[in-house]
Amino acid sequence: MNAKARKPVGVIGLGAMGMGVAMSLLREGFEVHACDVRPEAVQKVVDAGGIRAESPAAMAPLVDVLITVVVNADQTETVLFGEKGAAPHMKSGSVVIASATVSPEFAKALGKRLTDAGLLMIDGPISGGAAKAMAGEMTVMSSGSPEAYAKCENVLDAIAGKVYRLGNEVGPGSVVKMVNQLLAGVHIAAAGEAMALAIRAGANPDQVYEVITNSAGNSWMFQNRVPHILAGDYTPLSAVNIFVKDLGIVLDYAKKAVFPLPLSAAAHQMYMSASAAGHGGEDDSAVIKVFPGIKLPEAKK
């Protein structure tokens, strides 16, 4: 690893994906500064060779590239421009890789604010799940200026198996992530509906899973999420409330564009129902719990 590649990088948000980002960077020899509201998450990165940051503001002047792996637009706003936000304290010309799923309008506005502050931005939503993040193999749907890419190309290569460059301005990255979340949310809801019907009809759920994953009805989400249902394990890897938010972004965008999205709307209502019933913090496969009169597999003891 050359000296240039060892540039200091900050990671804010050490959840399932952010932890993988930090560990992948450490594995590739970067100097990693880590910040999270949970001290135990930061400690895990420190134990692996990272550097603790007490706040985004404290981290900011020490890094050349800052990756925000938080949940939503509000958290992005807080970590960059809040009371202890990073942006006012970053060195001119530094790069922010903004990885939360947000609306394209928010991403564009954020890009302008960072530009006005003398900073560069990569609109870089991520996908692939915790395992791929930890392996440095996730997908980044990105857009931004050539200058921004030039300053963080090796950082992106360290954390992702695929980095899609979707435009020279901020915004297209968030558009494509929005489309991805539309499909992911609908596919999970459809998987839940299909398994609920199978269970109600008396089919063996394990056999249904085996058959469908080897048939035309399969999808990546069916294959990935139905095992959670079969195991009765709704420990959140991606929670129901994530799709309340993400499909909400999709539908808000479509409403402004006067564009109909009937499947997205139906799926969103399913996640809303699951959340209202108290399952919002559970794995998104818990959307199956909105269907009445079915006996779901119980967790293995």
C-alpha positions, 0 to 999 in steps of 0.5 A, a space after each residue: 500500500 503506497 503512502 497516498 493510499 494511507 490517507 486518513 479517512 473518517 467513518 461516521 456511523 458504525 452500524 451493520 454497514 458502517 462497521 464493515 466500511 471501517 474494517 475494510 479500510 483498516 484491512 487495506 491500510 488506511 488510517 481510520 478515524 471512527 465516530 458513533 453514538 455507541 462507544 462500544 461500536 467505536 471501541 471495536 474499531 479502535 481494537 482493530 487499529 482505528 482511532 477514536 473520534 469524540 465527535 464529527 467536529 473533532 474528527 473533521 480536521 484530521 481526515 481527507 475523506 469523510 464517509 457518512 454511513 448514517 440512516 437518513 437525511 436528518 442524521 446526515 444533517 446532524 453529523 455534517 452541520 449540527 452543533 458538533 458537525 464535521 463540515 465547518 471543520 474540514 480542510 478545504 478540498 476534502 471529500 464527503 462520501 454521503 452514503 445514507 439513503 436520501 431523496 435526490 433533492 436532499 442530495 443535491 442541496 447537500 452537494 451545494 452546501 458542501 461546495 459552498 463550504 469549499 468541500 467536495 461530495 460524492 453522492 454515494 448510497 451503498 447496498 449489499 448488506 453487512 456481510 458484503 460491507 465487511 468483506 469490502 464487496 458492497 455496491 456503491 451507486 455514486 455520482 460526483 465531480 471527477 475532482 472528487 473521484 480523483 481524491 477518493 478513488 482508492 477509498 471507494 475501491 477499498 470498501 466496494 466490489 462495484 463502484 458505479 459512476 452515474 454522473 458528474 454531478 450530485 443526485 444520480 446516485 440517490 436516484 438509482 438508490 431510490 429505484 433499488 429501494 423501490 425494488 427491494 421493498 416490493 420484493 420483500 413485501 411480495 416474499 412475505 405475502 407469498 410465504 403467508 399464503 403458502 403457510 395458510 394453504 398448509 404447505 411446508 414452508 421449508 419445502 416452499 423455500 427450496 422449490 421457489 429458490 430453484 424456480 422462476 419465482 425466485 428473487 434475491 430478496 426472497 432467497 435472502 429474507 425468507 430464511 429469517 422467517 423460517 428460523 423465526 428470527 427477526 433480529 434486525 439486519 435491515 428493519 421494517 422502519 427502514 422501508 417505512 422511510 425508504 419507500 416514503 422517499 420513493 412515494 414522496 418523489 413520485 407524488 411531486 412528479 405526479 407519477 403513479 407507483 401502485 406497487 410501491 404504495 401497497 408495499 409501503 402500507 404493509 410496512 406501515 402496518 407492521 410498524 404500527 403493530 409494534 414490529 418496526 424495529 424488527 427485521 424487514 422480513 417481519 412484514 409477514 406478520 401483517 397477515 392474519 390467521 397464520 402460524 409462523 415458524 418459531 425461533 429455534 431454541 
